[in-house]
Amino acid sequence: MRAPSDAGGPAGGPRVVAIGGGHGLAATLRAVSNYTDRVTAIVSVADDGGSSGRLRELLHIIPPGDLRKCLVALAEPGSLLAATFEYRFSGEELGGHALGNLILAGLIDQTGDPVAALEEAGRLLGLKGRVLPSTAEPVVLKAEADGGHVAGQVAVMATDNIRKVSLVPADPEAPAQAVAALEEADQIILGPGSLFTSVLAALAVPGIREGINRSGARRAYVCNLRPQIPETESFDVGMHLEALVAHGVSVDVVLCDTAGMPLGRPLFPVVDRPLSRPNGLAHDPVKLASALSDLLG
């Protein structure tokens, strides 16, 4: 089993911080793992649906689902324990719960600290890198849209014409470990993933947003392969970048694949290259790894 890495990881390889949530961030982590062990994931914790939402409401904890996905993405390839983290129960009492969600809920309850719980889960999985929440506080995602205000990640995902997202409370504290990782990073990667409900939900934590802007790292945004309906219906690459700027974050370069999304008028330099799997539905980790490592020069 691979030895677990600390925040800086073993010597060799750039220090990379990847930010977002869900399947998109997990794809980035699998890609980054091809060129460094020194990786920190900073994960949005605004989810209120499915197993995560049920555990969040029942136990008053941050939702574990996206954190679980990132732990598994950074685990040793072929790990039976990592695969078991993804096992979902059927039946009435536990139906729909992933085992990893329950383990994380138990670790959070035992430690009283989500960061410590994730560190212990990382040790169990022989993690390649570190997974951190964007905040250890329970938060609610809010959106301002043409139809008015919407609250809750599931509701925001079903909304179009979103102008801005924010959190309640508005100023949750970012973990000190996450802020330190941003300050020490060589590369910061935002996305891919749901623009408003994953990427910008993580950046809505003031300490995360400010840490990105203070960092001397090269900052890259990985754009989605296609618009997400209805959240970013009719968006092009340039509109994704306009949303980042509207939420107080700029990047040095955007990585995109315009086979499935028009370029529009991007605000930052663009690297456009094939990034998708053969089915065109998800990023290919090998192609994405090559593109991201090339951005480091």
Backbone bond lengths (Angstrom), bond angles and torsions (degrees), N, CA, C in turn:
res aa  C-N    CA-C-N  psi(-1)  N-CA   C-N-CA  omega(-1)  CA-C   N-CA-C  phi
1 M - - - 1.474 - - 1.521 109.42 -
2 R 1.325 115.57 140.25 1.451 120.27 179.34 1.523 110.17 -68.53
3 A 1.314 116.65 139.31 1.460 120.37 177.28 1.513 109.92 -68.66
4 P 1.329 119.38 139.97 1.462 120.92 179.29 1.506 111.66 -66.92
5 S 1.341 115.52 148.08 1.455 121.14 179.36 1.516 109.74 -94.91
6 D 1.321 116.37 151.27 1.451 119.81 170.42 1.515 108.26 -87.30
7 A 1.352 117.01 -169.98 1.460 119.54 -175.73 1.505 111.88 -58.52
8 G 1.320 118.47 -36.67 1.441 120.95 -179.97 1.495 113.03 -87.73
9 G 1.333 117.55 -21.93 1.442 121.26 178.46 1.512 111.47 77.88
10 P 1.331 117.20 177.86 1.447 121.47 178.67 1.516 111.08 -68.49
11 A 1.339 115.63 160.57 1.460 120.29 179.97 1.515 109.32 -61.89
12 G 1.338 116.68 143.96 1.448 121.43 178.67 1.508 111.69 98.80
13 G 1.313 116.15 133.16 1.459 120.74 -179.31 1.503 111.69 93.66
14 P 1.322 117.07 147.90 1.463 120.95 179.81 1.528 111.84 -69.69
15 R 1.319 116.33 155.51 1.458 122.19 174.68 1.525 107.92 -88.17
16 V 1.314 116.22 113.45 1.464 122.39 -172.79 1.512 109.65 -116.62
17 V 1.335 116.11 134.57 1.460 122.49 172.51 1.523 107.63 -117.78
18 A 1.330 116.49 125.94 1.463 122.04 179.01 1.519 108.45 -115.13
19 I 1.330 116.48 135.16 1.466 121.87 -171.42 1.521 110.24 -127.73
20 G 1.331 116.29 136.77 1.459 121.11 176.55 1.503 110.59 155.80
21 G 1.336 115.66 -136.03 1.460 119.18 -179.30 1.514 111.08 -171.82
22 G 1.307 114.88 168.18 1.451 121.54 172.18 1.511 114.87 64.63
23 H 1.330 114.55 -152.53 1.459 121.27 -176.44 1.529 111.58 -66.85
24 G 1.336 117.44 -31.17 1.457 120.29 -179.16 1.513 112.31 -63.23
25 L 1.330 117.00 -47.81 1.455 120.35 179.37 1.521 110.58 -66.32
26 A 1.325 117.58 -38.18 1.456 119.98 177.15 1.520 111.18 -60.03
27 A 1.344 117.59 -38.88 1.462 120.93 177.56 1.526 111.06 -63.31
28 T 1.324 116.79 -41.82 1.459 120.20 177.35 1.527 111.19 -62.57
29 L 1.313 116.91 -42.08 1.459 120.25 -178.90 1.522 111.23 -63.84
30 R 1.324 117.64 -40.31 1.464 120.00 177.59 1.525 110.17 -63.79
31 A 1.330 116.21 -37.59 1.458 119.79 178.54 1.525 111.44 -67.75
32 V 1.324 116.44 -48.62 1.461 121.15 -177.50 1.529 111.23 -61.38
33 S 1.323 116.16 -33.45 1.462 120.40 -179.58 1.523 112.43 -62.42
34 N 1.325 117.32 -14.70 1.458 120.91 177.35 1.527 112.79 -76.28
35 Y 1.349 117.92 -19.13 1.460 118.31 -177.60 1.533 114.49 -128.73
36 T 1.318 118.27 0.83 1.464 119.42 173.83 1.525 110.48 -162.17
37 D 1.332 115.11 151.58 1.466 121.69 169.01 1.522 110.95 -96.66
38 R 1.307 116.92 -8.12 1.461 121.16 -172.74 1.525 109.45 -94.42
39 V 1.323 115.31 71.35 1.460 120.81 -173.55 1.525 110.48 -126.44
40 T 1.324 114.77 138.34 1.457 122.35 174.09 1.514 108.81 -123.34
41 A 1.320 116.65 127.42 1.462 121.90 173.75 1.520 109.00 -96.81
42 I 1.327 116.73 130.79 1.462 122.52 173.54 1.524 106.45 -113.77
43 V 1.332 115.92 116.41 1.464 121.78 -163.34 1.527 111.21 -113.35
44 S 1.323 115.83 132.53 1.462 120.71 173.41 1.523 110.51 -61.04
45 V 1.323 116.77 142.35 1.472 121.04 -179.32 1.527 111.11 -127.46
46 A 1.333 116.18 40.94 1.465 120.44 -179.30 1.524 112.78 -99.68
47 D 1.328 118.82 -0.44 1.460 122.20 -175.38 1.530 111.21 -60.19
48 D 1.319 116.48 136.17 1.467 120.01 176.83 1.525 111.54 -133.67
49 G 1.329 117.55 21.75 1.456 120.74 -179.25 1.515 112.50 -116.66
50 G 1.331 116.97 165.66 1.452 122.85 173.89 1.517 113.63 60.08
51 S 1.348 114.66 -148.79 1.461 121.08 -180.00 1.522 111.24 -58.56
52 S 1.339 116.41 -43.07 1.469 119.99 -179.63 1.516 111.89 -59.35
53 G 1.331 115.56 -44.95 1.454 119.20 -179.50 1.519 112.54 -64.74
54 R 1.327 116.72 -38.04 1.469 120.26 179.21 1.525 110.76 -65.82
55 L 1.336 117.47 -44.92 1.466 120.59 179.67 1.524 111.36 -68.10
56 R 1.310 115.48 -37.25 1.463 119.99 178.25 1.524 110.97 -60.59
57 E 1.338 116.19 -45.17 1.466 120.56 -178.56 1.522 111.39 -70.94
58 L 1.322 117.04 -39.74 1.459 121.24 -175.73 1.518 112.42 -73.44
59 L 1.344 117.13 -41.68 1.462 121.77 -171.55 1.526 113.82 -108.03
60 H 1.332 116.75 -4.76 1.473 121.60 179.51 1.535 111.07 58.13
61 I 1.337 115.10 47.69 1.462 121.82 178.37 1.518 108.72 -120.41
62 I 1.332 116.11 168.26 1.457 119.28 172.30 1.532 108.03 -68.68
63 P 1.322 118.50 148.04 1.463 120.77 -176.44 1.527 111.24 -66.51
64 P 1.333 118.03 132.44 1.460 120.16 -172.81 1.523 115.34 -90.41
65 G 1.336 119.36 -10.86 1.454 120.78 -168.20 1.516 115.46 -61.29
66 D 1.331 117.89 -51.22 1.466 120.21 -179.72 1.527 111.26 -68.37
67 L 1.322 116.51 -32.85 1.459 120.21 175.46 1.526 110.17 -62.88
68 R 1.329 115.49 -41.88 1.472 120.14 177.87 1.518 111.47 -60.75
69 K 1.332 116.91 -46.00 1.464 120.87 -179.72 1.526 111.33 -57.72
70 C 1.333 116.27 -39.54 1.465 120.01 -178.75 1.521 111.77 -73.08
71 L 1.321 117.31 -37.52 1.461 120.31 174.61 1.528 110.58 -58.81
72 V 1.312 116.33 -45.87 1.463 120.67 -179.21 1.523 110.74 -65.31
73 A 1.339 117.21 -38.64 1.465 120.54 179.99 1.527 112.25 -63.00
74 L 1.327 116.64 -30.98 1.468 120.82 -178.01 1.527 112.90 -96.99
75 A 1.319 117.17 -1.48 1.460 120.37 -179.24 1.525 110.68 -73.28
76 E 1.335 114.37 164.87 1.453 119.71 179.25 1.528 109.92 -60.43
77 P 1.332 117.93 129.65 1.463 120.13 179.89 1.532 111.42 -55.05
78 G 1.321 115.36 136.59 1.456 120.03 179.19 1.508 114.74 82.02
79 S 1.334 117.88 3.53 1.461 121.39 -178.46 1.527 111.04 -64.48
80 L 1.327 116.72 123.16 1.468 120.97 176.87 1.519 110.40 -65.22
81 L 1.331 116.65 -38.00 1.463 119.50 179.97 1.524 110.41 -64.25
82 A 1.338 117.32 -41.82 1.464 119.67 178.51 1.521 110.73 -62.48
83 A 1.330 117.01 -42.05 1.459 120.25 177.53 1.528 110.68 -62.63
84 T 1.324 116.83 -36.96 1.457 120.97 -179.48 1.534 110.96 -70.62
85 F 1.331 117.76 -29.72 1.465 120.68 173.90 1.533 110.66 -56.37
86 E 1.337 116.61 -29.90 1.461 121.18 -177.38 1.533 112.85 -87.88
87 Y 1.319 117.29 -6.24 1.464 121.23 -179.29 1.524 110.49 -63.44
88 R 1.346 115.63 130.98 1.467 120.47 178.80 1.527 110.19 -111.31
89 F 1.314 113.97 134.25 1.452 120.72 179.24 1.529 110.58 -77.90
90 S 1.318 115.13 154.53 1.457 121.29 170.74 1.531 107.69 -117.23
91 G 1.310 116.62 172.24 1.457 119.29 -177.42 1.509 111.80 101.86
92 E 1.304 116.23 178.19 1.459 120.66 -171.13 1.529 113.50 -77.30
93 E 1.312 118.25 -49.82 1.459 120.55 -171.20 1.531 112.51 -71.84
94 L 1.340 116.58 -47.63 1.459 121.08 -175.73 1.523 112.41 -107.12
95 G 1.300 117.57 4.40 1.449 121.16 -174.94 1.521 112.96 -52.65
96 G 1.330 116.48 127.11 1.463 122.16 177.98 1.512 115.08 90.63
97 H 1.330 118.02 -14.71 1.458 120.11 -179.77 1.529 110.51 -79.48
98 A 1.322 116.78 132.40 1.458 121.23 170.57 1.524 108.48 -81.56
99 L 1.338 116.23 140.56 1.460 119.73 -179.06 1.522 111.20 -57.27
100 G 1.334 117.16 -40.25 1.464 120.14 179.87 1.513 112.63 -60.89
101 N 1.333 117.31 -34.49 1.466 120.07 176.57 1.521 110.75 -62.90
102 L 1.326 116.13 -42.11 1.464 120.23 -179.58 1.527 110.84 -67.99
103 I 1.323 116.97 -39.81 1.467 120.14 177.90 1.525 110.20 -62.79
104 L 1.329 116.59 -45.46 1.464 119.17 178.62 1.520 111.35 -63.26
105 A 1.327 117.55 -39.71 1.472 120.31 177.65 1.516 110.41 -61.09
106 G 1.333 117.00 -41.96 1.457 120.17 178.06 1.510 112.80 -65.94
107 L 1.339 116.80 -40.76 1.466 120.58 179.02 1.533 111.16 -65.83
108 I 1.335 116.42 -39.38 1.469 119.33 177.60 1.521 110.32 -63.98
109 D 1.339 116.58 -40.59 1.459 120.23 179.14 1.532 111.29 -65.54
110 Q 1.339 116.94 -41.12 1.463 121.33 -178.09 1.522 112.26 -69.95
111 T 1.335 117.02 -40.22 1.465 120.33 -176.36 1.527 112.57 -89.13
112 G 1.336 116.54 -25.60 1.452 120.06 -174.34 1.517 113.13 71.16
113 D 1.340 116.57 12.72 1.468 121.11 -174.02 1.526 108.43 -148.14
114 P 1.348 119.08 111.73 1.455 120.64 -179.29 1.531 113.79 -58.41
115 V 1.340 117.03 -35.40 1.467 119.20 179.87 1.525 110.30 -65.74
116 A 1.325 117.26 -45.82 1.462 120.78 177.61 1.528 110.65 -63.34
117 A 1.326 117.32 -37.86 1.462 120.73 178.72 1.523 111.11 -62.92
118 L 1.331 116.76 -41.59 1.461 120.79 179.12 1.527 111.70 -68.83
119 E 1.315 117.02 -35.11 1.467 119.92 176.26 1.526 110.52 -63.55
120 E 1.334 116.76 -40.64 1.460 120.24 178.99 1.528 110.66 -68.26
121 A 1.331 116.97 -40.90 1.462 120.05 176.38 1.524 110.51 -62.20
122 G 1.327 116.57 -37.57 1.461 120.33 177.00 1.514 112.71 -62.86
123 R 1.331 116.01 -38.25 1.467 119.42 177.38 1.531 110.57 -66.49
124 L 1.319 116.24 -40.72 1.460 119.89 178.78 1.528 111.54 -60.11
125 L 1.309 116.48 -37.96 1.456 121.88 -174.66 1.527 113.43 -91.46
126 G 1.338 117.74 -0.63 1.470 119.60 -175.88 1.516 111.04 60.22
127 L 1.313 115.80 48.77 1.459 121.87 -166.26 1.522 113.04 -64.64
128 K 1.311 114.42 143.19 1.458 122.68 172.44 1.527 106.62 -96.82
129 G 1.337 116.10 87.69 1.455 120.09 -177.23 1.513 111.44 111.54
130 R 1.334 115.53 -156.48 1.460 121.55 -174.94 1.519 109.93 -143.38
131 V 1.337 115.89 144.44 1.465 122.05 176.54 1.520 108.12 -117.07
132 L 1.338 115.98 129.01 1.460 122.33 -179.62 1.522 109.94 -130.99
133 P 1.329 117.93 147.56 1.466 120.05 173.00 1.524 109.97 -79.04
134 S 1.326 116.91 151.66 1.468 119.46 175.43 1.519 110.67 -64.70
135 T 1.315 117.01 -28.52 1.459 123.51 172.18 1.520 107.63 -154.10
136 A 1.311 116.94 148.61 1.464 121.25 177.50 1.522 111.79 -89.01
137 E 1.331 117.45 0.90 1.458 122.32 -179.21 1.522 110.87 -95.06
138 P 1.340 118.47 141.95 1.474 119.93 171.68 1.523 109.88 -62.14
139 V 1.329 116.44 132.17 1.461 121.31 -179.16 1.531 109.58 -134.42
140 V 1.314 114.90 157.53 1.460 122.42 175.72 1.524 108.05 -117.38
141 L 1.322 116.93 131.43 1.459 121.72 177.54 1.519 109.57 -83.65
142 K 1.333 116.00 133.11 1.460 122.20 176.76 1.521 109.20 -121.73
143 A 1.316 116.98 148.37 1.461 121.69 177.15 1.519 110.76 -130.43
144 E 1.334 114.63 142.17 1.455 121.73 168.17 1.522 107.05 -99.99
145 A 1.320 116.84 120.00 1.455 121.84 -178.21 1.520 109.57 -132.72
146 D 1.335 115.46 171.99 1.462 119.34 -179.24 1.523 111.50 -58.47
147 G 1.338 116.53 -31.18 1.457 119.93 -178.71 1.518 114.06 -85.65
148 G 1.339 117.35 1.15 1.456 121.09 -179.63 1.508 111.83 118.68
149 H 1.323 117.44 -161.18 1.457 122.87 -178.15 1.530 110.13 -89.56
150 V 1.325 115.21 140.24 1.458 122.30 179.32 1.514 107.58 -128.66
151 A 1.338 118.19 138.98 1.461 121.89 -179.01 1.525 110.06 -124.04
152 G 1.339 115.25 138.74 1.453 122.22 178.75 1.516 111.59 101.48
153 Q 1.337 117.41 134.51 1.456 120.32 -174.77 1.522 112.92 -59.62
154 V 1.335 117.14 -43.02 1.461 119.64 -179.47 1.523 110.60 -60.67
155 A 1.321 117.08 -42.31 1.466 120.93 179.24 1.525 111.13 -67.12
156 V 1.339 117.27 -39.49 1.461 120.48 179.58 1.532 110.63 -65.50
157 M 1.328 117.07 -38.36 1.465 120.80 178.64 1.522 111.79 -60.99
158 A 1.311 117.28 -26.16 1.465 121.87 -178.52 1.525 112.13 -93.97
159 T 1.334 117.37 12.79 1.462 123.03 -175.11 1.526 110.37 -111.50
160 D 1.324 116.46 144.19 1.457 120.21 174.27 1.528 109.84 -113.72
161 N 1.321 115.27 174.98 1.471 121.84 179.33 1.524 111.69 52.59
162 I 1.341 115.73 46.65 1.461 121.35 178.33 1.528 109.29 -79.22
163 R 1.310 116.30 133.65 1.457 120.60 178.01 1.525 112.13 -97.87
164 K 1.331 115.93 -40.21 1.459 119.05 -175.53 1.514 109.39 -158.66
165 V 1.338 115.52 148.68 1.462 120.33 172.62 1.523 109.43 -120.48
166 S 1.322 115.45 155.03 1.457 121.96 178.29 1.518 107.78 -151.77
167 L 1.329 115.76 177.37 1.458 121.09 -177.86 1.522 111.10 -119.18
168 V 1.306 115.23 154.16 1.467 122.65 170.29 1.528 106.76 -121.94
169 P 1.348 118.24 117.95 1.460 127.73 -1.81 1.525 111.67 -66.57
170 A 1.325 116.67 159.44 1.464 121.75 -172.86 1.516 113.09 -74.71
171 D 1.330 118.36 -20.68 1.464 120.82 -173.36 1.529 112.35 -128.74
172 P 1.327 118.45 53.24 1.471 118.56 177.75 1.523 109.90 -64.74
173 E 1.314 115.93 149.43 1.464 120.61 -176.31 1.521 110.81 -81.00
174 A 1.314 115.91 136.02 1.462 121.03 174.22 1.520 109.39 -83.25
175 P 1.334 119.21 142.17 1.465 119.75 176.93 1.523 111.24 -58.59
176 A 1.320 116.21 140.17 1.467 120.33 179.53 1.520 110.85 -58.33
177 Q 1.335 117.09 -34.25 1.469 120.73 -179.58 1.530 110.87 -65.14
178 A 1.328 117.40 -35.51 1.459 121.20 178.97 1.523 110.85 -69.55
179 V 1.322 116.43 -43.20 1.468 120.57 178.57 1.526 110.15 -63.01
180 A 1.323 117.23 -42.67 1.469 120.83 178.92 1.529 111.06 -63.13
181 A 1.332 117.01 -40.56 1.466 120.32 179.39 1.524 110.69 -61.94
182 L 1.325 117.37 -40.37 1.463 121.20 178.41 1.525 111.00 -64.82
183 E 1.323 116.36 -40.97 1.470 120.30 -179.42 1.526 112.18 -65.53
184 E 1.334 116.41 -31.69 1.461 121.00 -175.05 1.522 113.47 -96.40
185 A 1.333 117.49 -1.53 1.467 121.11 -171.22 1.524 112.55 -71.53
186 D 1.319 115.48 149.74 1.461 123.04 168.57 1.531 110.48 -93.58
187 Q 1.311 116.32 -29.59 1.467 121.87 -178.99 1.527 108.77 -142.98
188 I 1.336 116.19 133.56 1.461 122.50 173.93 1.518 107.42 -117.92
189 I 1.323 116.07 128.91 1.460 121.92 -177.74 1.517 109.02 -118.70
190 L 1.321 116.49 125.66 1.456 122.70 175.13 1.524 107.87 -106.55
191 G 1.346 116.81 128.70 1.450 120.46 177.53 1.522 112.35 81.58
192 P 1.374 115.36 -173.66 1.456 126.71 -2.13 1.531 110.47 -73.51
193 G 1.309 115.54 -175.92 1.453 120.23 -179.72 1.513 110.19 137.03
194 S 1.301 116.26 177.69 1.462 121.50 -179.42 1.517 109.54 -56.90
195 L 1.321 116.96 122.15 1.461 120.76 -171.47 1.524 112.03 -61.00
196 F 1.324 117.12 -54.05 1.452 120.21 -174.28 1.529 112.65 -84.70
197 T 1.312 118.03 -36.11 1.460 120.49 -171.85 1.525 114.34 -94.69
198 S 1.325 118.05 -8.16 1.467 120.46 174.59 1.517 111.44 -121.62
199 V 1.343 117.10 -63.69 1.468 120.73 -174.41 1.525 110.81 -65.45
200 L 1.333 116.48 -56.56 1.470 119.19 -176.71 1.522 111.92 -72.53
201 A 1.321 117.73 -22.99 1.467 120.07 173.86 1.518 110.50 -65.05
202 A 1.330 117.41 -37.10 1.473 120.52 176.02 1.528 110.89 -71.43
203 L 1.334 116.64 -40.21 1.469 120.31 -178.34 1.520 112.54 -72.91
204 A 1.334 117.41 -13.94 1.463 120.32 178.61 1.522 112.43 -71.16
205 V 1.324 117.87 -13.12 1.468 121.20 173.18 1.532 107.19 -76.06
206 P 1.337 118.83 116.79 1.470 120.07 -172.72 1.530 114.21 -53.42
207 G 1.336 117.86 -42.76 1.457 120.09 -177.98 1.513 113.26 -63.93
208 I 1.346 117.28 -32.99 1.460 121.02 177.16 1.521 109.82 -71.14
209 R 1.305 116.83 -48.62 1.467 121.02 179.78 1.532 111.16 -59.69
210 E 1.317 116.68 -46.24 1.464 119.75 -179.56 1.522 111.44 -67.15
211 G 1.330 117.25 -36.28 1.454 120.40 178.26 1.518 112.22 -63.84
212 I 1.322 117.18 -38.87 1.469 121.17 176.43 1.517 110.08 -62.45
213 N 1.316 116.55 -47.26 1.463 120.36 -176.16 1.530 112.72 -68.91
214 R 1.340 117.75 -28.05 1.465 120.79 178.04 1.523 112.67 -80.94
215 S 1.304 116.67 -23.98 1.459 121.03 -171.00 1.524 111.80 -65.77
216 G 1.313 115.41 146.54 1.461 120.82 173.29 1.517 112.68 -89.22
217 A 1.345 117.11 6.38 1.461 121.56 -178.98 1.525 111.04 -69.88
218 R 1.324 115.12 158.19 1.459 120.02 170.89 1.527 107.33 -78.98
219 R 1.327 115.88 123.86 1.458 121.62 -171.75 1.533 110.12 -105.20
220 A 1.319 115.91 125.47 1.459 121.08 -177.86 1.522 109.87 -123.95
221 Y 1.322 115.70 141.33 1.461 121.56 172.17 1.520 108.32 -110.28
222 V 1.329 116.54 124.70 1.458 121.71 176.62 1.518 107.47 -97.64
223 C 1.328 115.95 112.43 1.460 120.04 -175.14 1.528 110.65 -79.56
224 N 1.315 115.89 151.43 1.455 121.00 174.39 1.527 110.40 -60.69
225 L 1.313 115.97 158.16 1.456 121.20 -179.54 1.521 112.25 -75.51
226 R 1.332 116.36 -24.81 1.462 120.72 -179.08 1.526 108.05 -156.62
227 P 1.339 117.43 161.84 1.461 119.33 177.09 1.525 111.10 -60.90
228 Q 1.328 116.22 149.47 1.459 122.38 176.96 1.518 108.15 -103.62
229 I 1.319 115.62 118.39 1.467 120.20 -174.66 1.533 109.60 -94.56
230 P 1.361 118.20 130.82 1.464 127.09 3.04 1.533 114.79 -93.64
231 E 1.346 117.60 -3.18 1.464 120.92 -169.20 1.532 113.07 -55.92
232 T 1.323 117.60 -45.01 1.468 120.93 179.94 1.522 110.55 -127.01
233 E 1.306 116.47 37.29 1.469 120.84 179.39 1.525 110.46 -56.74
234 S 1.321 116.97 133.02 1.471 124.95 178.99 1.519 113.33 72.93
235 F 1.331 119.06 7.43 1.466 120.80 177.82 1.527 110.64 -73.68
236 D 1.328 114.86 143.43 1.458 120.98 166.05 1.523 108.29 -108.52
237 V 1.327 117.13 -178.58 1.468 120.27 -177.58 1.524 110.47 -60.83
238 G 1.322 116.51 -44.59 1.462 120.15 -178.75 1.513 112.68 -58.52
239 M 1.316 117.97 -36.32 1.465 121.46 -179.27 1.522 111.05 -69.77
240 H 1.343 117.80 -33.59 1.459 120.16 173.12 1.533 110.45 -59.41
241 L 1.323 115.54 -42.55 1.466 119.71 -177.93 1.524 111.57 -70.87
242 E 1.310 116.91 -34.96 1.465 119.91 175.60 1.524 110.72 -61.73
243 A 1.324 116.54 -37.35 1.470 120.03 178.19 1.528 110.80 -66.12
244 L 1.336 117.41 -39.70 1.465 119.99 176.26 1.519 110.68 -58.53
245 V 1.330 116.40 -48.87 1.465 120.80 -177.98 1.529 110.22 -63.20
246 A 1.322 117.16 -39.95 1.466 120.70 179.37 1.518 112.09 -62.58
247 H 1.331 116.59 -23.09 1.459 121.34 178.42 1.530 112.00 -100.57
248 G 1.326 117.18 13.40 1.463 121.06 169.74 1.503 116.48 87.43
249 V 1.343 118.42 21.15 1.462 121.12 -179.06 1.520 109.58 -130.52
250 S 1.333 116.21 136.40 1.458 121.32 172.96 1.521 108.89 -121.29
251 V 1.333 116.18 160.13 1.458 121.36 179.71 1.517 109.39 -129.00
252 D 1.325 115.82 168.87 1.461 121.01 179.14 1.524 112.30 -89.59
253 V 1.338 115.82 -28.30 1.462 120.20 -175.61 1.523 109.05 -157.22
254 V 1.324 116.15 149.92 1.462 121.00 174.10 1.517 108.39 -116.81
255 L 1.319 115.24 135.43 1.456 122.86 178.64 1.523 107.43 -106.86
256 C 1.337 116.94 123.75 1.460 119.69 -175.64 1.514 110.87 -146.24
257 D 1.324 114.35 167.73 1.451 123.47 175.80 1.520 106.00 -131.47
258 T 1.327 116.76 102.08 1.468 120.43 -172.53 1.529 112.58 -81.75
259 A 1.323 117.95 12.22 1.466 119.80 173.53 1.519 110.80 -65.23
260 G 1.339 117.23 -28.45 1.453 120.28 -177.09 1.512 114.41 -119.07
261 M 1.336 117.79 -3.85 1.459 120.81 -179.70 1.522 109.28 -147.38
262 P 1.326 118.51 129.01 1.466 119.65 179.26 1.521 111.94 -65.43
263 L 1.332 115.64 154.24 1.457 120.90 -175.85 1.520 112.69 -74.49
264 G 1.306 117.36 -40.35 1.458 119.29 -176.00 1.513 111.09 68.81
265 R 1.319 116.72 -143.25 1.466 122.12 -178.98 1.525 109.59 -119.10
266 P 1.320 116.97 83.84 1.471 119.80 -176.08 1.523 112.30 -68.47
267 L 1.324 115.26 144.46 1.461 121.81 -178.93 1.525 112.39 -85.44
268 F 1.332 117.56 -13.65 1.459 121.91 -175.25 1.524 109.62 -130.90
269 P 1.343 117.70 162.92 1.467 120.29 177.72 1.524 111.58 -55.89
270 V 1.314 115.95 144.83 1.456 122.56 -173.27 1.525 110.95 -120.49
271 V 1.324 115.79 137.65 1.456 122.75 166.48 1.525 106.13 -114.25
272 D 1.329 116.19 113.10 1.453 122.42 -176.60 1.528 108.20 -110.18
273 R 1.330 116.50 115.36 1.462 120.23 -179.88 1.524 110.43 -154.04
274 P 1.327 118.05 159.75 1.469 120.23 -179.94 1.534 110.97 -61.69
275 L 1.322 116.41 126.99 1.458 121.17 -176.01 1.526 113.62 -130.38
276 S 1.324 117.73 -6.96 1.459 119.53 -169.97 1.522 112.61 -93.65
277 R 1.329 113.89 159.72 1.460 120.81 168.97 1.525 108.48 -67.25
278 P 1.351 117.78 167.54 1.467 119.79 -178.96 1.528 114.18 -55.33
279 N 1.350 117.45 -32.02 1.467 119.09 179.89 1.522 113.27 -78.31
280 G 1.328 116.80 -7.49 1.453 121.33 177.73 1.508 115.33 73.32
281 L 1.336 117.63 7.06 1.461 120.64 -173.15 1.521 113.88 -98.63
282 A 1.317 118.25 -14.11 1.466 120.99 -177.30 1.519 109.36 -150.81
283 H 1.333 115.66 159.72 1.455 120.69 178.16 1.532 110.45 -71.33
284 D 1.302 115.76 137.33 1.456 121.82 174.39 1.521 108.31 -80.77
285 P 1.347 119.53 122.82 1.468 120.02 -174.35 1.527 113.52 -63.88
286 V 1.314 118.65 -31.32 1.468 120.64 179.73 1.524 110.39 -72.29
287 K 1.338 116.81 -45.59 1.473 120.05 177.43 1.526 110.98 -63.17
288 L 1.332 115.84 -41.67 1.461 119.79 -179.30 1.528 110.58 -66.95
289 A 1.325 117.20 -39.41 1.466 120.86 177.66 1.517 111.12 -61.09
290 S 1.320 116.61 -44.30 1.466 120.45 179.88 1.522 111.00 -62.11
291 A 1.345 116.08 -44.74 1.456 119.95 -178.92 1.523 112.21 -65.98
292 L 1.332 117.44 -43.17 1.466 120.88 -178.66 1.524 111.49 -68.32
293 S 1.329 117.22 -40.63 1.470 119.34 179.44 1.528 110.25 -67.58
294 D 1.348 117.82 -33.95 1.456 120.21 177.45 1.529 111.62 -63.89
295 L 1.329 117.22 -30.24 1.466 120.30 -179.55 1.522 112.16 -65.86
296 L 1.339 116.16 -20.54 1.471 120.06 179.36 1.509 112.21 -77.55
297 G 1.349 117.36 -14.48 1.458 120.80 178.66 1.513 113.09 81.92
